[in-house]
């Protein structure tokens, strides 16, 4: 047999290969475009569902505190307020703690301890939010109620100004408890992003600073942090996005009261907690629609925050972020 | 001299605070796991796996909820994972650095971090409202929507780890990209894709918020896709908030079951990844 014929491609075989290529390429492209369709679909479906409430209440939906299913008057102010306040307090607690953890992991930790602690932090991130909720309700809230809140009321509650934040009876559950549970929840997310960001800092920069006589803290504060600023802010925003949208951990411990109260010890609500709590019990189109409208607000807020975070983290190695 | 002293003090204080922060983080992990194990194991018995969720004040198990969760997770992954793998393949093998892939990548990352309760509302709007009632299939679809971004991300990352030389060798033999993908890249990235699936299952099986108003709950045994179905997360949510000790106990046991499943999946995924690591270097 002539050697050359072995290399002649049969026309029918080639046609089959080309067809296969078109089908496979088409299938992967369709699936990829589906991701865009999904986002579009979520947007359209939510706005459609929220339309009755939005067109009925107009801008008042955003500015009114009232939430009355009986008279069918709904305003999102208390839920928006609760969402923003709980997330703000959670971030105020979680940012310094995660900064400390990530410094420990990248700059201080002996090599043998690095992996166990790192894995522990990632496991904390893998615990589903409902576990934080049930733990918050049965363990954390009673501890706060018995030991922490009475102290806050007695000592900080009497001060002028900030005293207003610590008024009322110690319920255990409320804005403060929800914020702290949220802080524990977002802690591992922020810490692991910060750790990954710090690890992108070239060792030669650290070594140069040490060579000039800098202390470990000065290396961290004046070299590592400025170099990785964008990524750190991105990690914080990612944590914020999670805190704003977190549902189950908050629903258990916030008390579900559509009220704007100055006191952090009072029960409140967040957008996601209101939806989780009331959706299946909502009677009437306007009630359901108002809850979906809350969902639209949450979607807008988190979309903005997460987009900003992802843009800031864009330059970071994508693989490093696979866990979040 | 004093300046040097103050620098040293600042350093020591800052580093001590950092160690303290790590301690606080680990303390909370320990506290949560401890409570979970203590309360969860108190209710561990064979009844959990053989009996249905009880009416208030009676003893029972979680069989229907475990079955419902397993079924919805299975269907959710069966629907979501293939789509995610295909989309991830497009991004890694065809899309390259085009504008379209950049947009898809960005949108996928946003979906990955989007609040899961939004997904619940979405599926409620497009499945539950047209059907007129809550159903297992709606719950499964909500889980699929959550699984898609996870698998897209992990698939793309894992396919990119396959050495370019292997792809080039296949192309040089005259293979079209689809042949290369199916016969060379997928087998090479098999354990990576498997890891992605495990992570997706882990992510999906603890989700509560998207099931609240899609699958709802069901006190009885049901395998009807078209009817509300019991599932562990929603059972935990409802039983934990009830005043009945038996229900609260079941909630803790269910919580322990879910957490152990998820931790086992994450650890298993980690092992698969580290088994993959040496192959990547060689």
Boltz contact constraints between the chains, C-beta under 6 A:
constraints:
  - contact:
      token1: [A, 17]
      token2: [B, 176]
      max_distance: 6.0
  - contact:
      token1: [A, 20]
      token2: [B, 178]
      max_distance: 6.0
  - contact:
      token1: [A, 21]
      token2: [B, 176]
      max_distance: 6.0
  - contact:
      token1: [A, 21]
      token2: [B, 178]
      max_distance: 6.0
  - contact:
      token1: [A, 24]
      token2: [B, 178]
      max_distance: 6.0
  - contact:
      token1: [A, 27]
      token2: [B, 86]
      max_distance: 6.0
  - contact:
      token1: [A, 28]
      token2: [B, 86]
      max_distance: 6.0
  - contact:
      token1: [A, 28]
      token2: [B, 89]
      max_distance: 6.0
  - contact:
      token1: [A, 28]
      token2: [B, 90]
      max_distance: 6.0
  - contact:
      token1: [A, 29]
      token2: [B, 90]
      max_distance: 6.0
  - contact:
      token1: [A, 31]
      token2: [B, 83]
      max_distance: 6.0
  - contact:
      token1: [A, 31]
      token2: [B, 86]
      max_distance: 6.0
  - contact:
      token1: [A, 31]
      token2: [B, 87]
      max_distance: 6.0
  - contact:
      token1: [A, 32]
      token2: [B, 87]
      max_distance: 6.0
  - contact:
      token1: [A, 32]
      token2: [B, 90]
      max_distance: 6.0
  - contact:
      token1: [A, 32]
      token2: [B, 104]
      max_distance: 6.0
  - contact:
      token1: [A, 35]
      token2: [B, 87]
      max_distance: 6.0
  - contact:
      token1: [A, 35]
      token2: [B, 104]
      max_distance: 6.0
  - contact:
      token1: [A, 35]
      token2: [B, 107]
      max_distance: 6.0
  - contact:
      token1: [A, 35]
      token2: [B, 108]
      max_distance: 6.0
  - contact:
      token1: [A, 36]
      token2: [B, 107]
      max_distance: 6.0
  - contact:
      token1: [A, 39]
      token2: [B, 107]
      max_distance: 6.0
  - contact:
      token1: [A, 42]
      token2: [B, 122]
      max_distance: 6.0
  - contact:
      token1: [A, 45]
      token2: [B, 122]
      max_distance: 6.0
  - contact:
      token1: [A, 45]
      token2: [B, 125]
      max_distance: 6.0
  - contact:
      token1: [A, 45]
      token2: [B, 126]
      max_distance: 6.0
  - contact:
      token1: [A, 49]
      token2: [B, 125]
      max_distance: 6.0
  - contact:
      token1: [A, 97]
      token2: [B, 21]
      max_distance: 6.0
  - contact:
      token1: [A, 100]
      token2: [B, 17]
      max_distance: 6.0
  - contact:
      token1: [A, 100]
      token2: [B, 18]
      max_distance: 6.0
  - contact:
      token1: [A, 100]
      token2: [B, 21]
      max_distance: 6.0
  - contact:
      token1: [A, 101]
      token2: [B, 21]
      max_distance: 6.0
  - contact:
      token1: [A, 101]
      token2: [B, 22]
      max_distance: 6.0
  - contact:
      token1: [A, 101]
      token2: [B, 25]
      max_distance: 6.0
  - contact:
      token1: [A, 103]
      token2: [B, 18]
      max_distance: 6.0
  - contact:
      token1: [A, 104]
      token2: [B, 18]
      max_distance: 6.0
  - contact:
      token1: [A, 104]
      token2: [B, 19]
      max_distance: 6.0
  - contact:
      token1: [A, 104]
      token2: [B, 22]
      max_distance: 6.0
  - contact:
      token1: [A, 120]
      token2: [B, 26]
      max_distance: 6.0
  - contact:
      token1: [A, 120]
      token2: [B, 29]
      max_distance: 6.0
  - contact:
      token1: [A, 124]
      token2: [B, 29]
      max_distance: 6.0
  - contact:
      token1: [A, 126]
      token2: [B, 262]
      max_distance: 6.0
  - contact:
      token1: [A, 126]
      token2: [B, 266]
      max_distance: 6.0
  - contact:
      token1: [A, 128]
      token2: [B, 206]
      max_distance: 6.0
  - contact:
      token1: [A, 130]
      token2: [B, 208]
      max_distance: 6.0
  - contact:
      token1: [A, 130]
      token2: [B, 233]
      max_distance: 6.0
  - contact:
      token1: [A, 130]
      token2: [B, 236]
      max_distance: 6.0
  - contact:
      token1: [A, 131]
      token2: [B, 255]
      max_distance: 6.0
  - contact:
      token1: [A, 131]
      token2: [B, 259]
      max_distance: 6.0
  - contact:
      token1: [A, 134]
      token2: [B, 240]
      max_distance: 6.0
  - contact:
      token1: [A, 134]
      token2: [B, 255]
      max_distance: 6.0
  - contact:
      token1: [A, 135]
      token2: [B, 32]
      max_distance: 6.0
  - contact:
      token1: [A, 135]
      token2: [B, 35]
      max_distance: 6.0
  - contact:
      token1: [A, 139]
      token2: [B, 35]
      max_distance: 6.0
  - contact:
      token1: [A, 184]
      token2: [B, 28]
      max_distance: 6.0
  - contact:
      token1: [A, 187]
      token2: [B, 25]
      max_distance: 6.0
  - contact:
      token1: [A, 215]
      token2: [B, 7]
      max_distance: 6.0
  - contact:
      token1: [A, 215]
      token2: [B, 11]
      max_distance: 6.0
  - contact:
      token1: [A, 216]
      token2: [B, 11]
      max_distance: 6.0
  - contact:
      token1: [A, 217]
      token2: [B, 10]
      max_distance: 6.0
  - contact:
      token1: [A, 217]
      token2: [B, 11]
      max_distance: 6.0
  - contact:
      token1: [A, 217]
      token2: [B, 14]
      max_distance: 6.0
  - contact:
      token1: [A, 241]
      token2: [B, 113]
      max_distance: 6.0
  - contact:
      token1: [A, 245]
      token2: [B, 115]
      max_distance: 6.0
  - contact:
      token1: [A, 247]
      token2: [B, 117]
      max_distance: 6.0
  - contact:
      token1: [A, 247]
      token2: [B, 209]
      max_distance: 6.0
  - contact:
      token1: [A, 248]
      token2: [B, 208]
      max_distance: 6.0
  - contact:
      token1: [A, 248]
      token2: [B, 209]
      max_distance: 6.0
  - contact:
      token1: [A, 272]
      token2: [B, 117]
      max_distance: 6.0
  - contact:
      token1: [A, 275]
      token2: [B, 117]
      max_distance: 6.0
  - contact:
      token1: [A, 276]
      token2: [B, 209]
      max_distance: 6.0
  - contact:
      token1: [A, 276]
      token2: [B, 212]
      max_distance: 6.0
  - contact:
      token1: [A, 279]
      token2: [B, 213]
      max_distance: 6.0
  - contact:
      token1: [A, 280]
      token2: [B, 213]
      max_distance: 6.0
  - contact:
      token1: [A, 292]
      token2: [B, 121]
      max_distance: 6.0
  - contact:
      token1: [A, 295]
      token2: [B, 118]
      max_distance: 6.0
  - contact:
      token1: [A, 295]
      token2: [B, 121]
      max_distance: 6.0
  - contact:
      token1: [A, 299]
      token2: [B, 118]
      max_distance: 6.0
  - contact:
      token1: [A, 302]
      token2: [B, 115]
      max_distance: 6.0
  - contact:
      token1: [A, 306]
      token2: [B, 110]
      max_distance: 6.0
  - contact:
      token1: [A, 306]
      token2: [B, 113]
      max_distance: 6.0
  - contact:
      token1: [A, 310]
      token2: [B, 109]
      max_distance: 6.0
  - contact:
      token1: [A, 319]
      token2: [B, 157]
      max_distance: 6.0
  - contact:
      token1: [A, 322]
      token2: [B, 157]
      max_distance: 6.0
